[in-house]
Amino acid sequence: MPLAAVLPGQVAAIVTSLEMRERPPLRPLPPAPLRLVRWAAPDLGKYRALFRRVGEPWLWFSRLVMPDDEVRAIIADARVQVFAVEDRAGIEVGMLELDFREPATCELAYFGLVPELAGQGHGRWLMAQALALAWAKEVRRVWVHTCSLDHPSALGFYRAQGFTAYARAVETFADPRLTGHLPESAAPHVPLIR
Protein backbone atom coordinates (compact mmCIF):
# COMPACT_ATOMS: atom_id res chain seq x y z
CA MET A 1 0.00 0.00 0.00
CA PRO A 2 1.33 3.44 -0.81
CA LEU A 3 2.11 5.88 1.98
CA ALA A 4 1.05 9.52 1.87
CA ALA A 5 3.93 11.80 2.78
CA VAL A 6 3.52 14.28 5.59
CA LEU A 7 5.59 17.34 4.81
CA PRO A 8 8.26 18.56 7.22
CA GLY A 9 6.72 20.97 9.72
CA GLN A 10 3.39 19.15 9.56
CA VAL A 11 1.70 16.61 11.81
CA ALA A 12 -0.88 14.03 10.77
CA ALA A 13 -3.41 12.33 13.02
CA ILE A 14 -6.13 9.76 12.53
CA VAL A 15 -9.31 11.21 14.02
CA THR A 16 -12.04 8.82 15.18
CA SER A 17 -15.53 10.13 15.93
CA LEU A 18 -17.67 8.18 18.36
CA GLU A 19 -21.27 8.51 19.46
CA MET A 20 -23.80 7.30 21.96
CA ARG A 21 -27.44 7.25 20.85
CA GLU A 22 -29.03 6.12 24.11
CA ARG A 23 -28.64 7.19 27.69
CA PRO A 24 -26.34 4.63 29.35
CA PRO A 25 -27.59 2.68 32.36
CA LEU A 26 -27.03 4.43 35.67
CA ARG A 27 -23.86 3.34 37.42
CA PRO A 28 -22.46 4.32 40.80
CA LEU A 29 -20.22 7.35 40.56
CA PRO A 30 -16.61 6.19 40.91
CA PRO A 31 -14.91 7.73 43.93
CA ALA A 32 -12.43 10.53 43.29
CA PRO A 33 -10.79 13.28 45.34
CA LEU A 34 -11.83 15.73 42.62
CA ARG A 35 -14.70 18.10 42.05
CA LEU A 36 -16.25 19.62 38.96
CA VAL A 37 -16.62 23.41 38.98
CA ARG A 38 -18.78 25.15 36.35
CA TRP A 39 -17.20 28.21 34.71
CA ALA A 40 -20.04 30.37 33.43
CA ALA A 41 -18.56 32.76 30.82
CA PRO A 42 -14.95 32.01 31.79
CA ASP A 43 -12.13 34.50 31.46
CA LEU A 44 -10.31 33.84 28.17
CA GLY A 45 -6.82 33.82 29.71
CA LYS A 46 -7.83 31.44 32.48
CA TYR A 47 -9.63 29.19 30.00
CA ARG A 48 -6.65 29.01 27.65
CA ALA A 49 -4.26 28.35 30.55
CA LEU A 50 -6.30 25.32 31.61
CA PHE A 51 -6.70 24.21 27.99
CA ARG A 52 -2.92 24.34 27.61
CA ARG A 53 -2.23 22.59 30.94
CA VAL A 54 -4.50 19.68 30.05
CA GLY A 55 -3.93 19.50 26.30
CA GLU A 56 -0.28 20.43 25.70
CA PRO A 57 0.96 16.83 26.14
CA TRP A 58 -1.43 15.78 23.34
CA LEU A 59 -0.85 18.76 21.01
CA TRP A 60 -4.21 20.39 21.70
CA PHE A 61 -3.84 23.73 20.00
CA SER A 62 -7.13 24.66 18.30
CA ARG A 63 -8.28 27.12 20.98
CA LEU A 64 -4.79 28.64 21.11
CA VAL A 65 -4.74 29.61 17.41
CA MET A 66 -8.41 30.60 17.17
CA PRO A 67 -8.98 34.38 17.30
CA ASP A 68 -9.89 35.67 20.77
CA ASP A 69 -13.37 36.81 19.72
CA GLU A 70 -14.22 33.39 18.30
CA VAL A 71 -13.14 31.57 21.46
CA ARG A 72 -15.01 34.07 23.65
CA ALA A 73 -18.16 33.61 21.56
CA ILE A 74 -18.01 29.84 22.05
CA ILE A 75 -17.25 29.71 25.76
CA ALA A 76 -19.72 32.50 26.60
CA ASP A 77 -22.55 30.85 24.65
CA ALA A 78 -25.29 29.69 27.02
CA ARG A 79 -25.42 26.39 25.10
CA VAL A 80 -21.78 25.61 25.94
CA GLN A 81 -20.87 24.45 29.44
CA VAL A 82 -17.25 24.73 30.57
CA PHE A 83 -16.07 22.98 33.73
CA ALA A 84 -12.75 22.83 35.53
CA VAL A 85 -11.77 19.73 37.45
CA GLU A 86 -10.19 20.71 40.77
CA ASP A 87 -8.27 18.62 43.25
CA ARG A 88 -8.67 18.91 47.04
CA ALA A 89 -6.32 21.91 47.12
CA GLY A 90 -8.39 23.74 44.49
CA ILE A 91 -5.78 23.25 41.77
CA GLU A 92 -7.28 22.89 38.30
CA VAL A 93 -6.24 19.50 36.97
CA GLY A 94 -8.72 18.84 34.18
CA MET A 95 -11.42 20.23 31.97
CA LEU A 96 -14.74 19.28 30.49
CA GLU A 97 -16.54 21.25 27.80
CA LEU A 98 -20.03 20.24 26.69
CA ASP A 99 -21.43 21.80 23.52
CA PHE A 100 -25.21 21.75 23.08
CA ARG A 101 -25.33 24.16 20.12
CA GLU A 102 -26.51 21.47 17.70
CA PRO A 103 -30.18 20.59 18.42
CA ALA A 104 -30.77 17.40 20.42
CA THR A 105 -27.01 16.77 20.50
CA CYS A 106 -24.20 17.13 23.01
CA GLU A 107 -20.59 17.12 21.92
CA LEU A 108 -17.96 16.34 24.52
CA ALA A 109 -15.87 19.08 22.93
CA TYR A 110 -13.00 18.80 25.42
CA PHE A 111 -12.48 16.11 28.01
CA GLY A 112 -9.20 15.63 29.78
CA LEU A 113 -7.07 15.47 32.89
CA VAL A 114 -3.44 16.35 33.41
CA PRO A 115 -1.19 13.35 32.62
CA GLU A 116 -0.20 12.91 36.28
CA LEU A 117 -3.74 11.65 36.98
CA ALA A 118 -3.75 8.99 34.24
CA GLY A 119 -4.38 5.41 35.24
CA GLN A 120 -5.97 6.19 38.61
CA GLY A 121 -9.65 5.87 37.65
CA HIS A 122 -10.24 9.61 37.55
CA GLY A 123 -11.18 9.45 33.86
CA ARG A 124 -14.10 7.15 34.71
CA TRP A 125 -15.21 9.63 37.37
CA LEU A 126 -15.03 12.52 34.90
CA MET A 127 -16.87 10.55 32.22
CA ALA A 128 -19.64 9.67 34.68
CA GLN A 129 -19.98 13.38 35.42
CA ALA A 130 -19.91 14.25 31.70
CA LEU A 131 -22.57 11.72 30.73
CA ALA A 132 -24.86 12.72 33.61
CA LEU A 133 -24.65 16.36 32.50
CA ALA A 134 -24.94 15.56 28.78
CA TRP A 135 -28.02 13.37 29.13
CA ALA A 136 -29.69 15.73 31.65
CA LYS A 137 -30.79 17.81 28.68
CA GLU A 138 -33.15 16.64 25.96
CA VAL A 139 -30.55 15.08 23.71
CA ARG A 140 -30.72 12.04 21.47
CA ARG A 141 -27.02 11.85 20.73
CA VAL A 142 -23.77 12.45 22.63
CA TRP A 143 -20.58 12.39 20.61
CA VAL A 144 -16.86 12.86 20.99
CA HIS A 145 -13.78 12.60 18.82
CA THR A 146 -10.29 11.47 19.65
CA CYS A 147 -7.17 11.15 17.59
CA SER A 148 -3.98 9.15 17.36
CA LEU A 149 -2.12 11.96 19.17
CA ASP A 150 -4.25 11.57 22.32
CA HIS A 151 -3.42 9.27 25.22
CA PRO A 152 -2.93 5.74 23.82
CA SER A 153 -5.87 4.49 25.91
CA ALA A 154 -8.31 7.23 24.82
CA LEU A 155 -10.07 5.35 22.03
CA GLY A 156 -10.45 2.18 24.10
CA PHE A 157 -11.64 4.24 27.06
CA TYR A 158 -14.43 5.90 25.05
CA ARG A 159 -15.53 2.56 23.66
CA ALA A 160 -15.54 1.01 27.15
CA GLN A 161 -17.80 3.85 28.30
CA GLY A 162 -20.40 2.94 25.67
CA PHE A 163 -19.43 5.08 22.68
CA THR A 164 -19.44 3.52 19.21
CA ALA A 165 -17.10 4.66 16.45
CA TYR A 166 -18.91 5.94 13.36
CA ALA A 167 -16.32 7.87 11.32
CA ARG A 168 -12.59 8.18 10.78
CA ALA A 169 -10.54 10.82 8.99
CA VAL A 170 -6.94 11.92 8.60
CA GLU A 171 -6.13 15.45 9.73
CA THR A 172 -2.91 17.20 8.73
CA PHE A 173 -1.85 20.51 10.23
CA ALA A 174 1.14 22.73 10.87
CA ASP A 175 3.01 21.48 13.92
CA PRO A 176 2.02 23.89 16.74
CA ARG A 177 5.46 23.41 18.31
CA LEU A 178 7.02 24.95 15.21
CA THR A 179 4.45 27.75 14.86
CA GLY A 180 5.18 28.87 18.43
CA HIS A 181 1.74 27.99 19.83
CA LEU A 182 3.17 25.21 21.99
CA PRO A 183 6.70 24.68 23.31
CA GLU A 184 8.94 22.31 21.38
CA SER A 185 8.98 20.07 24.47
CA ALA A 186 5.22 19.37 24.16
CA ALA A 187 4.10 15.87 23.17
CA PRO A 188 7.52 14.21 23.13
CA HIS A 189 5.83 11.03 21.83
CA VAL A 190 5.20 12.84 18.52
CA PRO A 191 8.41 13.28 16.48
CA LEU A 192 9.22 16.88 15.63
CA ILE A 193 10.25 17.01 11.97
CA ARG A 194 11.37 20.38 10.68
C-alpha positions in Angstrom: 0.0 0.0 0.0 1.3 3.4 -0.8 2.1 5.9 2.0 1.0 9.5 1.9 3.9 11.8 2.8 3.5 14.3 5.6 5.6 17.3 4.8 8.3 18.6 7.2 6.7 21.0 9.7 3.4 19.1 9.6 1.7 16.6 11.8 -0.9 14.0 10.8 -3.4 12.3 13.0 -6.1 9.8 12.5 -9.3 11.2 14.0 -12.0 8.8 15.2 -15.5 10.1 15.9 -17.7 8.2 18.4 -21.3 8.5 19.5 -23.8 7.3 22.0 -27.4 7.3 20.8 -29.0 6.1 24.1 -28.6 7.2 27.7 -26.3 4.6 29.3 -27.6 2.7 32.4 -27.0 4.4 35.7 -23.9 3.3 37.4 -22.5 4.3 40.8 -20.2 7.4 40.6 -16.6 6.2 40.9 -14.9 7.7 43.9 -12.4 10.5 43.3 -10.8 13.3 45.3 -11.8 15.7 42.6 -14.7 18.1 42.0 -16.3 19.6 39.0 -16.6 23.4 39.0 -18.8 25.1 36.4 -17.2 28.2 34.7 -20.0 30.4 33.4 -18.6 32.8 30.8 -14.9 32.0 31.8 -12.1 34.5 31.5 -10.3 33.8 28.2 -6.8 33.8 29.7 -7.8 31.4 32.5 -9.6 29.2 30.0 -6.6 29.0 27.7 -4.3 28.4 30.5 -6.3 25.3 31.6 -6.7 24.2 28.0 -2.9 24.3 27.6 -2.2 22.6 30.9 -4.5 19.7 30.0 -3.9 19.5 26.3 -0.3 20.4 25.7 1.0 16.8 26.1 -1.4 15.8 23.3 -0.8 18.8 21.0 -4.2 20.4 21.7 -3.8 23.7 20.0 -7.1 24.7 18.3 -8.3 27.1 21.0 -4.8 28.6 21.1 -4.7 29.6 17.4 -8.4 30.6 17.2 -9.0 34.4 17.3 -9.9 35.7 20.8 -13.4 36.8 19.7 -14.2 33.4 18.3 -13.1 31.6 21.5 -15.0 34.1 23.7 -18.2 33.6 21.6 -18.0 29.8 22.0 -17.2 29.7 25.8 -19.7 32.5 26.6 -22.6 30.9 24.7 -25.3 29.7 27.0 -25.4 26.4 25.1 -21.8 25.6 25.9 -20.9 24.4 29.4 -17.3 24.7 30.6 -16.1 23.0 33.7 -12.7 22.8 35.5 -11.8 19.7 37.5 -10.2 20.7 40.8 -8.3 18.6 43.3 -8.7 18.9 47.0 -6.3 21.9 47.1 -8.4 23.7 44.5 -5.8 23.3 41.8 -7.3 22.9 38.3 -6.2 19.5 37.0 -8.7 18.8 34.2 -11.4 20.2 32.0 -14.7 19.3 30.5 -16.5 21.2 27.8 -20.0 20.2 26.7 -21.4 21.8 23.5 -25.2 21.7 23.1 -25.3 24.2 20.1 -26.5 21.5 17.7 -30.2 20.6 18.4 -30.8 17.4 20.4 -27.0 16.8 20.5 -24.2 17.1 23.0 -20.6 17.1 21.9 -18.0 16.3 24.5 -15.9 19.1 22.9 -13.0 18.8 25.4 -12.5 16.1 28.0 -9.2 15.6 29.8 -7.1 15.5 32.9 -3.4 16.3 33.4 -1.2 13.4 32.6 -0.2 12.9 36.3 -3.7 11.7 37.0 -3.8 9.0 34.2 -4.4 5.4 35.2 -6.0 6.2 38.6 -9.7 5.9 37.6 -10.2 9.6 37.5 -11.2 9.5 33.9 -14.1 7.2 34.7 -15.2 9.6 37.4 -15.0 12.5 34.9 -16.9 10.5 32.2 -19.6 9.7 34.7 -20.0 13.4 35.4 -19.9 14.3 31.7 -22.6 11.7 30.7 -24.9 12.7 33.6 -24.7 16.4 32.5 -24.9 15.6 28.8 -28.0 13.4 29.1 -29.7 15.7 31.6 -30.8 17.8 28.7 -33.1 16.6 26.0 -30.5 15.1 23.7 -30.7 12.0 21.5 -27.0 11.8 20.7 -23.8 12.4 22.6 -20.6 12.4 20.6 -16.9 12.9 21.0 -13.8 12.6 18.8 -10.3 11.5 19.6 -7.2 11.1 17.6 -4.0 9.1 17.4 -2.1 12.0 19.2 -4.2 11.6 22.3 -3.4 9.3 25.2 -2.9 5.7 23.8 -5.9 4.5 25.9 -8.3 7.2 24.8 -10.1 5.3 22.0 -10.5 2.2 24.1 -11.6 4.2 27.1 -14.4 5.9 25.1 -15.5 2.6 23.7 -15.5 1.0 27.2 -17.8 3.9 28.3 -20.4 2.9 25.7 -19.4 5.1 22.7 -19.4 3.5 19.2 -17.1 4.7 16.5 -18.9 5.9 13.4 -16.3 7.9 11.3 -12.6 8.2 10.8 -10.5 10.8 9.0 -6.9 11.9 8.6 -6.1 15.4 9.7 -2.9 17.2 8.7 -1.9 20.5 10.2 1.1 22.7 10.9 3.0 21.5 13.9 2.0 23.9 16.7 5.5 23.4 18.3 7.0 24.9 15.2 4.5 27.7 14.9 5.2 28.9 18.4 1.7 28.0 19.8 3.2 25.2 22.0 6.7 24.7 23.3 8.9 22.3 21.4 9.0 20.1 24.5 5.2 19.4 24.2 4.1 15.9 23.2 7.5 14.2 23.1 5.8 11.0 21.8 5.2 12.8 18.5 8.4 13.3 16.5 9.2 16.9 15.6 10.3 17.0 12.0 11.4 20.4 10.7 
